[in-house]
Amino acid sequence: MKRANVQDDIRPMSEFRTHMAELVEHTKKTGRPLILTQRGRSVAVVMSPRDYEALTYREEFIKAVQEGEAELDAGLGIPHEQAMASVKKELASRIEQMKAQRSVKTRKAAKA
């Protein structure tokens, strides 16, 4: 997401109400968020759905990393080899489930 341009991307709420379509188009065209103000204070931000998703994903990712670091600091971690073995076992189980589901679908289709 690009940073807001102070001269172009801060608008009063009253302008947004009367020129909503144009301002949303401006946000889409520039790729920058639009900061809305009321009585001179920021009250809302308009941004693309893609930028919003990226922003929330980054926030969730950072939080997960911080939680993991805290767990490691508390001695709750497991060795890398053990973690990899657990992941491989879970993946193998899921692959077998998918194969079984495909097999059932194939048999049903053959009977029909």
Rosetta blueprint (number, residue, H / E / L):
1 M L
2 K L
3 R L
4 A L
5 N L
6 V L
7 Q L
8 D L
9 D L
10 I E
11 R E
12 P E
13 M H
14 S H
15 E H
16 F H
17 R H
18 T H
19 H L
20 M H
21 A H
22 E H
23 L H
24 V H
25 E H
26 H H
27 T H
28 K H
29 K H
30 T H
31 G L
32 R L
33 P L
34 L E
35 I E
36 L E
37 T E
38 Q E
39 R L
40 G L
41 R E
42 S E
43 V E
44 A E
45 V E
46 V E
47 M L
48 S L
49 P H
50 R H
51 D H
52 Y H
53 E H
54 A H
55 L H
56 T H
57 Y H
58 R H
59 E H
60 E H
61 F H
62 I H
63 K H
64 A H
65 V H
66 Q H
67 E H
68 G H
69 E H
70 A H
71 E H
72 L H
73 D H
74 A L
75 G L
76 L L
77 G L
78 I L
79 P L
80 H H
81 E H
82 Q H
83 A H
84 M H
85 A H
86 S H
87 V H
88 K H
89 K H
90 E H
91 L H
92 A H
93 S H
94 R H
95 I H
96 E H
97 Q H
98 M H
99 K H
100 A H
101 Q H
102 R H
103 S H
104 V H
105 K H
106 T H
107 R H
108 K H
109 A H
110 A H
111 K H
112 A L
